[in-house]
């Protein structure tokens, strides 16, 4: 099981992809989403790398 601290594997999702969330978890000053497969993701701007789409 992956930790809430996001220290494990990095995975990318395409823009507009729908992810099913099991629950919302508060971790320090950020919010993490726990997916149905027990992995955690975040949408925090400091952790997400933005790319320019054409």
PyMOL Python script that loads the backbone (N, CA, C, O; Angstrom):
from pymol import cmd

cmd.read_pdbstr("""\
ATOM      1  N   UNK A   1       0.837  -1.192   0.000  1.00  0.00           N
ATOM      2  CA  UNK A   1       0.000   0.000   0.000  1.00  0.00           C
ATOM      3  C   UNK A   1       0.877   1.248   0.000  1.00  0.00           C
ATOM      4  O   UNK A   1       1.860   1.330   0.735  1.00  0.00           O
ATOM      5  N   UNK A   2       0.513   2.196  -0.818  1.00  0.00           N
ATOM      6  CA  UNK A   2       1.277   3.434  -0.947  1.00  0.00           C
ATOM      7  C   UNK A   2       0.990   4.354   0.235  1.00  0.00           C
ATOM      8  O   UNK A   2      -0.127   4.376   0.751  1.00  0.00           O
ATOM      9  N   UNK A   3       1.976   5.095   0.652  1.00  0.00           N
ATOM     10  CA  UNK A   3       1.813   6.013   1.776  1.00  0.00           C
ATOM     11  C   UNK A   3       1.159   7.314   1.327  1.00  0.00           C
ATOM     12  O   UNK A   3       1.209   7.679   0.152  1.00  0.00           O
ATOM     13  N   UNK A   4       0.551   7.998   2.274  1.00  0.00           N
ATOM     14  CA  UNK A   4      -0.073   9.285   2.009  1.00  0.00           C
ATOM     15  C   UNK A   4       0.971  10.333   1.672  1.00  0.00           C
ATOM     16  O   UNK A   4       0.634  11.355   1.074  1.00  0.00           O
ATOM     17  N   UNK A   5       2.229  10.115   2.036  1.00  0.00           N
ATOM     18  CA  UNK A   5       3.298  11.083   1.809  1.00  0.00           C
ATOM     19  C   UNK A   5       3.740  11.156   0.351  1.00  0.00           C
ATOM     20  O   UNK A   5       4.596  11.976   0.019  1.00  0.00           O
ATOM     21  N   UNK A   6       3.184  10.326  -0.530  1.00  0.00           N
ATOM     22  CA  UNK A   6       3.523  10.299  -1.953  1.00  0.00           C
ATOM     23  C   UNK A   6       4.998  10.030  -2.196  1.00  0.00           C
ATOM     24  O   UNK A   6       5.638  10.734  -2.978  1.00  0.00           O
ATOM     25  N   UNK A   7       5.536   9.032  -1.541  1.00  0.00           N
ATOM     26  CA  UNK A   7       6.947   8.706  -1.708  1.00  0.00           C
ATOM     27  C   UNK A   7       7.159   7.570  -2.691  1.00  0.00           C
ATOM     28  O   UNK A   7       8.304   7.219  -2.978  1.00  0.00           O
ATOM     29  N   UNK A   8       6.112   6.996  -3.207  1.00  0.00           N
ATOM     30  CA  UNK A   8       6.233   5.831  -4.075  1.00  0.00           C
ATOM     31  C   UNK A   8       6.281   6.172  -5.552  1.00  0.00           C
ATOM     32  O   UNK A   8       6.846   7.187  -5.958  1.00  0.00           O
ATOM     33  N   UNK A   9       5.686   5.314  -6.333  1.00  0.00           N
ATOM     34  CA  UNK A   9       5.681   5.379  -7.786  1.00  0.00           C
ATOM     35  C   UNK A   9       5.002   6.645  -8.301  1.00  0.00           C
ATOM     36  O   UNK A   9       4.037   7.131  -7.711  1.00  0.00           O
ATOM     37  N   UNK A  10       5.521   7.172  -9.414  1.00  0.00           N
ATOM     38  CA  UNK A  10       4.929   8.348 -10.060  1.00  0.00           C
ATOM     39  C   UNK A  10       4.204   7.882 -11.309  1.00  0.00           C
ATOM     40  O   UNK A  10       4.748   7.111 -12.100  1.00  0.00           O
ATOM     41  N   UNK A  11       2.991   8.345 -11.482  1.00  0.00           N
ATOM     42  CA  UNK A  11       2.202   7.964 -12.638  1.00  0.00           C
ATOM     43  C   UNK A  11       1.488   9.199 -13.164  1.00  0.00           C
ATOM     44  O   UNK A  11       1.090  10.072 -12.392  1.00  0.00           O
ATOM     45  N   UNK A  12       1.329   9.268 -14.468  1.00  0.00           N
ATOM     46  CA  UNK A  12       0.683  10.413 -15.090  1.00  0.00           C
ATOM     47  C   UNK A  12      -0.681  10.010 -15.617  1.00  0.00           C
ATOM     48  O   UNK A  12      -0.888   8.873 -16.041  1.00  0.00           O
ATOM     49  N   UNK A  13      -1.602  10.950 -15.585  1.00  0.00           N
ATOM     50  CA  UNK A  13      -2.941  10.740 -16.116  1.00  0.00           C
ATOM     51  C   UNK A  13      -3.210  11.789 -17.179  1.00  0.00           C
ATOM     52  O   UNK A  13      -2.767  12.931 -17.056  1.00  0.00           O
ATOM     53  N   UNK A  14      -3.931  11.407 -18.218  1.00  0.00           N
ATOM     54  CA  UNK A  14      -4.253  12.343 -19.285  1.00  0.00           C
ATOM     55  C   UNK A  14      -5.269  13.370 -18.819  1.00  0.00           C
ATOM     56  O   UNK A  14      -6.085  13.096 -17.938  1.00  0.00           O
ATOM     57  N   UNK A  15      -5.214  14.538 -19.409  1.00  0.00           N
ATOM     58  CA  UNK A  15      -6.138  15.602 -19.076  1.00  0.00           C
ATOM     59  C   UNK A  15      -7.559  15.154 -19.406  1.00  0.00           C
ATOM     60  O   UNK A  15      -7.824  14.653 -20.498  1.00  0.00           O
ATOM     61  N   UNK A  16      -8.458  15.340 -18.460  1.00  0.00           N
ATOM     62  CA  UNK A  16      -9.845  14.972 -18.666  1.00  0.00           C
ATOM     63  C   UNK A  16     -10.189  13.558 -18.249  1.00  0.00           C
ATOM     64  O   UNK A  16     -11.356  13.168 -18.302  1.00  0.00           O
ATOM     65  N   UNK A  17      -9.190  12.773 -17.831  1.00  0.00           N
ATOM     66  CA  UNK A  17      -9.446  11.401 -17.415  1.00  0.00           C
ATOM     67  C   UNK A  17     -10.189  11.402 -16.082  1.00  0.00           C
ATOM     68  O   UNK A  17      -9.863  12.186 -15.190  1.00  0.00           O
ATOM     69  N   UNK A  18     -11.179  10.535 -15.943  1.00  0.00           N
ATOM     70  CA  UNK A  18     -11.994  10.464 -14.735  1.00  0.00           C
ATOM     71  C   UNK A  18     -11.416   9.402 -13.815  1.00  0.00           C
ATOM     72  O   UNK A  18     -11.215   8.258 -14.220  1.00  0.00           O
ATOM     73  N   UNK A  19     -11.148   9.793 -12.561  1.00  0.00           N
ATOM     74  CA  UNK A  19     -10.626   8.885 -11.553  1.00  0.00           C
ATOM     75  C   UNK A  19     -11.664   8.741 -10.444  1.00  0.00           C
ATOM     76  O   UNK A  19     -12.243   9.732  -9.998  1.00  0.00           O
ATOM     77  N   UNK A  20     -11.895   7.520 -10.006  1.00  0.00           N
ATOM     78  CA  UNK A  20     -12.868   7.281  -8.941  1.00  0.00           C
ATOM     79  C   UNK A  20     -12.165   7.355  -7.591  1.00  0.00           C
ATOM     80  O   UNK A  20     -11.182   6.655  -7.351  1.00  0.00           O
ATOM     81  N   UNK A  21     -12.681   8.210  -6.717  1.00  0.00           N
ATOM     82  CA  UNK A  21     -12.064   8.479  -5.426  1.00  0.00           C
ATOM     83  C   UNK A  21     -12.814   7.738  -4.325  1.00  0.00           C
ATOM     84  O   UNK A  21     -14.042   7.783  -4.246  1.00  0.00           O
ATOM     85  N   UNK A  22     -12.045   7.056  -3.478  1.00  0.00           N
ATOM     86  CA  UNK A  22     -12.620   6.334  -2.344  1.00  0.00           C
ATOM     87  C   UNK A  22     -12.870   7.292  -1.179  1.00  0.00           C
ATOM     88  O   UNK A  22     -13.952   7.301  -0.590  1.00  0.00           O
ATOM     89  N   UNK A  23     -11.845   8.105  -0.851  1.00  0.00           N
ATOM     90  CA  UNK A  23     -12.001   9.080   0.227  1.00  0.00           C
ATOM     91  C   UNK A  23     -10.970  10.193   0.089  1.00  0.00           C
ATOM     92  O   UNK A  23      -9.980  10.055  -0.630  1.00  0.00           O
ATOM     93  N   UNK A  24     -11.215  11.291   0.783  1.00  0.00           N
ATOM     94  CA  UNK A  24     -10.319  12.446   0.805  1.00  0.00           C
ATOM     95  C   UNK A  24      -9.565  12.416   2.124  1.00  0.00           C
ATOM     96  O   UNK A  24     -10.161  12.256   3.189  1.00  0.00           O
ATOM     97  N   UNK A  25      -8.229  12.572   2.044  1.00  0.00           N
ATOM     98  CA  UNK A  25      -7.368  12.473   3.219  1.00  0.00           C
ATOM     99  C   UNK A  25      -6.590  13.771   3.369  1.00  0.00           C
ATOM    100  O   UNK A  25      -6.009  14.262   2.401  1.00  0.00           O
ATOM    101  N   UNK A  26      -6.573  14.327   4.570  1.00  0.00           N
ATOM    102  CA  UNK A  26      -5.757  15.502   4.860  1.00  0.00           C
ATOM    103  C   UNK A  26      -4.378  15.024   5.285  1.00  0.00           C
ATOM    104  O   UNK A  26      -4.257  14.169   6.163  1.00  0.00           O
ATOM    105  N   UNK A  27      -3.324  15.580   4.659  1.00  0.00           N
ATOM    106  CA  UNK A  27      -1.945  15.245   5.007  1.00  0.00           C
ATOM    107  C   UNK A  27      -1.167  16.540   5.152  1.00  0.00           C
ATOM    108  O   UNK A  27      -0.927  17.240   4.169  1.00  0.00           O
ATOM    109  N   UNK A  28      -0.774  16.856   6.372  1.00  0.00           N
ATOM    110  CA  UNK A  28      -0.113  18.128   6.694  1.00  0.00           C
ATOM    111  C   UNK A  28      -0.938  19.282   6.151  1.00  0.00           C
ATOM    112  O   UNK A  28      -2.053  19.505   6.622  1.00  0.00           O
ATOM    113  N   UNK A  29      -0.421  20.033   5.162  1.00  0.00           N
ATOM    114  CA  UNK A  29      -1.143  21.196   4.658  1.00  0.00           C
ATOM    115  C   UNK A  29      -1.820  20.942   3.316  1.00  0.00           C
ATOM    116  O   UNK A  29      -2.368  21.869   2.720  1.00  0.00           O
ATOM    117  N   UNK A  30      -1.790  19.717   2.837  1.00  0.00           N
ATOM    118  CA  UNK A  30      -2.362  19.409   1.531  1.00  0.00           C
ATOM    119  C   UNK A  30      -3.469  18.369   1.651  1.00  0.00           C
ATOM    120  O   UNK A  30      -3.625  17.718   2.684  1.00  0.00           O
ATOM    121  N   UNK A  31      -4.219  18.231   0.590  1.00  0.00           N
ATOM    122  CA  UNK A  31      -5.282  17.243   0.524  1.00  0.00           C
ATOM    123  C   UNK A  31      -4.882  16.179  -0.484  1.00  0.00           C
ATOM    124  O   UNK A  31      -4.411  16.502  -1.574  1.00  0.00           O
ATOM    125  N   UNK A  32      -5.063  14.939  -0.135  1.00  0.00           N
ATOM    126  CA  UNK A  32      -4.768  13.820  -1.021  1.00  0.00           C
ATOM    127  C   UNK A  32      -6.064  13.069  -1.270  1.00  0.00           C
ATOM    128  O   UNK A  32      -6.962  13.058  -0.429  1.00  0.00           O
ATOM    129  N   UNK A  33      -6.150  12.444  -2.430  1.00  0.00           N
ATOM    130  CA  UNK A  33      -7.310  11.645  -2.769  1.00  0.00           C
ATOM    131  C   UNK A  33      -6.889  10.182  -2.803  1.00  0.00           C
ATOM    132  O   UNK A  33      -5.908   9.831  -3.459  1.00  0.00           O
ATOM    133  N   UNK A  34      -7.630   9.324  -2.097  1.00  0.00           N
ATOM    134  CA  UNK A  34      -7.346   7.897  -2.135  1.00  0.00           C
ATOM    135  C   UNK A  34      -8.251   7.267  -3.184  1.00  0.00           C
ATOM    136  O   UNK A  34      -9.476   7.361  -3.101  1.00  0.00           O
ATOM    137  N   UNK A  35      -7.633   6.623  -4.172  1.00  0.00           N
ATOM    138  CA  UNK A  35      -8.383   5.999  -5.252  1.00  0.00           C
ATOM    139  C   UNK A  35      -8.918   4.642  -4.808  1.00  0.00           C
ATOM    140  O   UNK A  35      -8.576   4.153  -3.731  1.00  0.00           O
ATOM    141  N   UNK A  36      -9.750   4.045  -5.639  1.00  0.00           N
ATOM    142  CA  UNK A  36     -10.336   2.745  -5.316  1.00  0.00           C
ATOM    143  C   UNK A  36      -9.295   1.643  -5.180  1.00  0.00           C
ATOM    144  O   UNK A  36      -9.538   0.653  -4.490  1.00  0.00           O
ATOM    145  N   UNK A  37      -8.120   1.797  -5.832  1.00  0.00           N
ATOM    146  CA  UNK A  37      -7.055   0.794  -5.721  1.00  0.00           C
ATOM    147  C   UNK A  37      -6.085   1.113  -4.580  1.00  0.00           C
ATOM    148  O   UNK A  37      -4.972   0.587  -4.554  1.00  0.00           O
ATOM    149  N   UNK A  38      -6.491   1.964  -3.639  1.00  0.00           N
ATOM    150  CA  UNK A  38      -5.726   2.351  -2.440  1.00  0.00           C
ATOM    151  C   UNK A  38      -4.455   3.137  -2.727  1.00  0.00           C
ATOM    152  O   UNK A  38      -3.577   3.207  -1.868  1.00  0.00           O
ATOM    153  N   UNK A  39      -4.334   3.727  -3.902  1.00  0.00           N
ATOM    154  CA  UNK A  39      -3.213   4.617  -4.203  1.00  0.00           C
ATOM    155  C   UNK A  39      -3.654   6.057  -3.963  1.00  0.00           C
ATOM    156  O   UNK A  39      -4.839   6.379  -4.055  1.00  0.00           O
ATOM    157  N   UNK A  40      -2.685   6.918  -3.654  1.00  0.00           N
ATOM    158  CA  UNK A  40      -2.987   8.314  -3.352  1.00  0.00           C
ATOM    159  C   UNK A  40      -2.518   9.208  -4.489  1.00  0.00           C
ATOM    160  O   UNK A  40      -1.480   8.962  -5.104  1.00  0.00           O
ATOM    161  N   UNK A  41      -3.301  10.251  -4.761  1.00  0.00           N
ATOM    162  CA  UNK A  41      -2.913  11.254  -5.751  1.00  0.00           C
ATOM    163  C   UNK A  41      -3.161  12.634  -5.154  1.00  0.00           C
ATOM    164  O   UNK A  41      -3.837  12.771  -4.134  1.00  0.00           O
ATOM    165  N   UNK A  42      -2.608  13.648  -5.801  1.00  0.00           N
ATOM    166  CA  UNK A  42      -2.825  15.021  -5.376  1.00  0.00           C
ATOM    167  C   UNK A  42      -2.993  15.900  -6.600  1.00  0.00           C
ATOM    168  O   UNK A  42      -2.536  15.562  -7.691  1.00  0.00           O
ATOM    169  N   UNK A  43      -3.647  17.020  -6.408  1.00  0.00           N
ATOM    170  CA  UNK A  43      -3.780  18.011  -7.461  1.00  0.00           C
ATOM    171  C   UNK A  43      -3.141  19.327  -7.022  1.00  0.00           C
ATOM    172  O   UNK A  43      -3.403  20.382  -7.600  1.00  0.00           O
ATOM    173  N   UNK A  44      -2.303  19.250  -5.995  1.00  0.00           N
ATOM    174  CA  UNK A  44      -1.628  20.429  -5.470  1.00  0.00           C
ATOM    175  C   UNK A  44      -0.670  20.989  -6.525  1.00  0.00           C
ATOM    176  O   UNK A  44       0.102  20.239  -7.123  1.00  0.00           O
ATOM    177  N   UNK A  45      -0.718  22.294  -6.752  1.00  0.00           N
ATOM    178  CA  UNK A  45       0.094  22.934  -7.790  1.00  0.00           C
ATOM    179  C   UNK A  45       1.591  22.737  -7.581  1.00  0.00           C
ATOM    180  O   UNK A  45       2.342  22.711  -8.557  1.00  0.00           O
ATOM    181  N   UNK A  46       2.043  22.598  -6.344  1.00  0.00           N
ATOM    182  CA  UNK A  46       3.468  22.423  -6.077  1.00  0.00           C
ATOM    183  C   UNK A  46       3.959  21.032  -6.464  1.00  0.00           C
ATOM    184  O   UNK A  46       5.157  20.834  -6.666  1.00  0.00           O
ATOM    185  N   UNK A  47       3.058  20.077  -6.570  1.00  0.00           N
ATOM    186  CA  UNK A  47       3.430  18.708  -6.906  1.00  0.00           C
ATOM    187  C   UNK A  47       3.119  18.345  -8.347  1.00  0.00           C
ATOM    188  O   UNK A  47       3.705  17.407  -8.888  1.00  0.00           O
ATOM    189  N   UNK A  48       2.208  19.071  -8.975  1.00  0.00           N
ATOM    190  CA  UNK A  48       1.778  18.753 -10.331  1.00  0.00           C
ATOM    191  C   UNK A  48       2.613  19.551 -11.324  1.00  0.00           C
ATOM    192  O   UNK A  48       2.805  20.754 -11.149  1.00  0.00           O
ATOM    193  N   UNK A  49       3.112  18.883 -12.369  1.00  0.00           N
ATOM    194  CA  UNK A  49       3.881  19.557 -13.413  1.00  0.00           C
ATOM    195  C   UNK A  49       2.922  19.904 -14.546  1.00  0.00           C
ATOM    196  O   UNK A  49       2.277  19.022 -15.113  1.00  0.00           O
ATOM    197  N   UNK A  50       2.832  21.183 -14.870  1.00  0.00           N
ATOM    198  CA  UNK A  50       1.942  21.618 -15.928  1.00  0.00           C
ATOM    199  C   UNK A  50       2.666  21.612 -17.268  1.00  0.00           C
ATOM    200  O   UNK A  50       3.818  22.037 -17.358  1.00  0.00           O
ATOM    201  N   UNK A  51       2.003  21.138 -18.290  1.00  0.00           N
ATOM    202  CA  UNK A  51       2.563  21.150 -19.640  1.00  0.00           C
ATOM    203  C   UNK A  51       1.608  21.879 -20.541  1.00  0.00           C
ATOM    204  O   UNK A  51       0.421  21.995 -20.236  1.00  0.00           O
ATOM    205  N   UNK A  52       2.113  22.370 -21.646  1.00  0.00           N
ATOM    206  CA  UNK A  52       1.303  23.127 -22.580  1.00  0.00           C
ATOM    207  C   UNK A  52       0.724  22.175 -23.619  1.00  0.00           C
ATOM    208  O   UNK A  52       1.464  21.443 -24.276  1.00  0.00           O
ATOM    209  N   UNK A  53      -0.579  22.183 -23.766  1.00  0.00           N
ATOM    210  CA  UNK A  53      -1.245  21.322 -24.749  1.00  0.00           C
ATOM    211  C   UNK A  53      -1.506  22.123 -26.018  1.00  0.00           C
ATOM    212  O   UNK A  53      -1.821  23.311 -25.965  1.00  0.00           O
ATOM    213  N   UNK A  54      -1.370  21.454 -27.159  1.00  0.00           N
ATOM    214  CA  UNK A  54      -1.590  22.123 -28.447  1.00  0.00           C
ATOM    215  C   UNK A  54      -2.986  21.854 -28.934  1.00  0.00           C
ATOM    216  O   UNK A  54      -3.369  22.330 -30.003  1.00  0.00           O
TER     217      UNK A  54
END
""", "prot")
cmd.dss("prot")
cmd.show_as("cartoon", "prot")
cmd.util.cbc("prot")
cmd.orient("prot")
